Amino acid sequence: MSHITHSDKAVNNVGLVVRIVVLAAIACILLLLAVSFAVNHMRLGFEKEYRAIHEYKLKTIATNVSLSISGDEIALDPVTASQKYASVLGLMIQKSDRESFSSLDYGLYAYSTGELIVMYETNPDRMMARKKQVSDWFTKDYSISLFQEENTSSVFVPIFDSQGNMRGLFELNGEFSELDQYGRNIEQNLLKTVLVVILISLVLFSLQYIIPVIFKIATNNRKGGSSIE
C-alpha cells in the first residue's frame, strides 16, 4: 500500500514539475517577445531620428551648393557647364560627405521645355530626378523638394538664370542602408544573446525540480526492488 502511495506522490511531483517548467517556458517566450519588440522599437526610433537629421543636412548642403551653380551658364552652353560643375561639385560635396553610415551622390540637369537633360550624375542608379514627373517638384514657388524611398532621401533644388527662369535642377541623394544593416545586426545579436540566456536560465531553473524528483524516484525504485527480494 505504501509503495502505491509513493508512486502516486512521484507522479504528482512530476506533474507539478512539468507545469512549472511549462509556465517558466511561457514566461521566457513572453520575455523574449517583449525584448524583441523593445529593441526593434528603439532601432526604428533611432533610424527615424537619424533620417530627420540626415535630411536636414541634405537640404543644407544642396541649398549651399546650388548657390554656386549659374542658370545662365547652363542655358548658354550645357556641355561646357557640365564639365565645369563636375569638378566644382565634386570638391564641394566630397568635403561634406563624412558620415560613417551614409553616402552622398548628386546629379545636375539642364531643364528645357518640360524635360530634364543629364549634365552629370555620380550614380545614375540612385538618382530620382529622371524617375519623377516634372510636376512632382516644379512648384509655383520653386521651393526645394524632398523625396523619400527606403533608406534613401533625395533633395531637388531648381536652378534659375538671372531673369528668374528655371534652367536646371540639382539633386542631392543620401543613402544610409549601411546604418539599417548595422542596426539589424545589433538587434539580431542582442536577441540571440537574450535567447541563450533564457535557455540557460530555463535549464537551470528546471534542474532544481527535476534532479530531486529523479533522485527520489530512483531511491523508491531501489527500495521497491529490495522489498521484492
Secondary structure in CASP SS format (residue, H / E / C, confidence):
PFRMAT SS
TARGET T0000
AUTHOR 0000-0000-0000
METHOD secondary structure of the structure
MODEL  1
M C 1.00
S H 1.00
H H 1.00
I H 1.00
T H 1.00
H H 1.00
S H 1.00
D H 1.00
K H 1.00
A H 1.00
V H 1.00
N H 1.00
N H 1.00
V H 1.00
G H 1.00
L H 1.00
V H 1.00
V H 1.00
R H 1.00
I H 1.00
V H 1.00
V H 1.00
L H 1.00
A H 1.00
A H 1.00
I H 1.00
A H 1.00
C H 1.00
I H 1.00
L H 1.00
L H 1.00
L H 1.00
L H 1.00
A H 1.00
V H 1.00
S H 1.00
F H 1.00
A H 1.00
V H 1.00
N H 1.00
H H 1.00
M H 1.00
R H 1.00
L H 1.00
G H 1.00
F H 1.00
E H 1.00
K H 1.00
E H 1.00
Y H 1.00
R H 1.00
A H 1.00
I H 1.00
H H 1.00
E H 1.00
Y H 1.00
K H 1.00
L H 1.00
K H 1.00
T H 1.00
I H 1.00
A H 1.00
T H 1.00
N H 1.00
V H 1.00
S H 1.00
L C 1.00
S C 1.00
I C 1.00
S C 1.00
G H 1.00
D H 1.00
E H 1.00
I H 1.00
A H 1.00
L H 1.00
D C 1.00
P H 1.00
V H 1.00
T H 1.00
A H 1.00
S H 1.00
Q H 1.00
K H 1.00
Y H 1.00
A H 1.00
S H 1.00
V H 1.00
L H 1.00
G H 1.00
L H 1.00
M H 1.00
I H 1.00
Q H 1.00
K C 1.00
S C 1.00
D C 1.00
R C 1.00
E C 1.00
S C 1.00
F C 1.00
S C 1.00
S E 1.00
L E 1.00
D E 1.00
Y E 1.00
G E 1.00
L E 1.00
Y E 1.00
A E 1.00
Y E 1.00
S E 1.00
T C 1.00
G C 1.00
E E 1.00
L E 1.00
I E 1.00
V E 1.00
M E 1.00
Y E 1.00
E E 1.00
T C 1.00
N C 1.00
P C 1.00
D C 1.00
R C 1.00
M C 1.00
M C 1.00
A H 1.00
R H 1.00
K H 1.00
K C 1.00
Q C 1.00
V H 1.00
S H 1.00
D H 1.00
W H 1.00
F C 1.00
T C 1.00
K C 1.00
D C 1.00
Y C 1.00
S C 1.00
I C 1.00
S E 1.00
L E 1.00
F E 1.00
Q E 1.00
E E 1.00
E C 1.00
N C 1.00
T E 1.00
S E 1.00
S E 1.00
V E 1.00
F E 1.00
V E 1.00
P E 1.00
I E 1.00
F E 1.00
D C 1.00
S C 1.00
Q C 1.00
G C 1.00
N C 1.00
M E 1.00
R E 1.00
G E 1.00
L E 1.00
F E 1.00
E E 1.00
L E 1.00
N E 1.00
G E 1.00
E E 1.00
F C 1.00
S H 1.00
E H 1.00
L H 1.00
D H 1.00
Q H 1.00
Y H 1.00
G H 1.00
R H 1.00
N H 1.00
I H 1.00
E H 1.00
Q H 1.00
N H 1.00
L H 1.00
L H 1.00
K H 1.00
T H 1.00
V H 1.00
L H 1.00
V H 1.00
V H 1.00
I H 1.00
L H 1.00
I H 1.00
S H 1.00
L H 1.00
V H 1.00
L H 1.00
F H 1.00
S H 1.00
L H 1.00
Q H 1.00
Y H 1.00
I H 1.00
I H 1.00
P H 1.00
V H 1.00
I H 1.00
F H 1.00
K H 1.00
I H 1.00
A H 1.00
T H 1.00
N H 1.00
N H 1.00
R H 1.00
K H 1.00
G H 1.00
G H 1.00
S H 1.00
S H 1.00
I H 1.00
E C 1.00
END
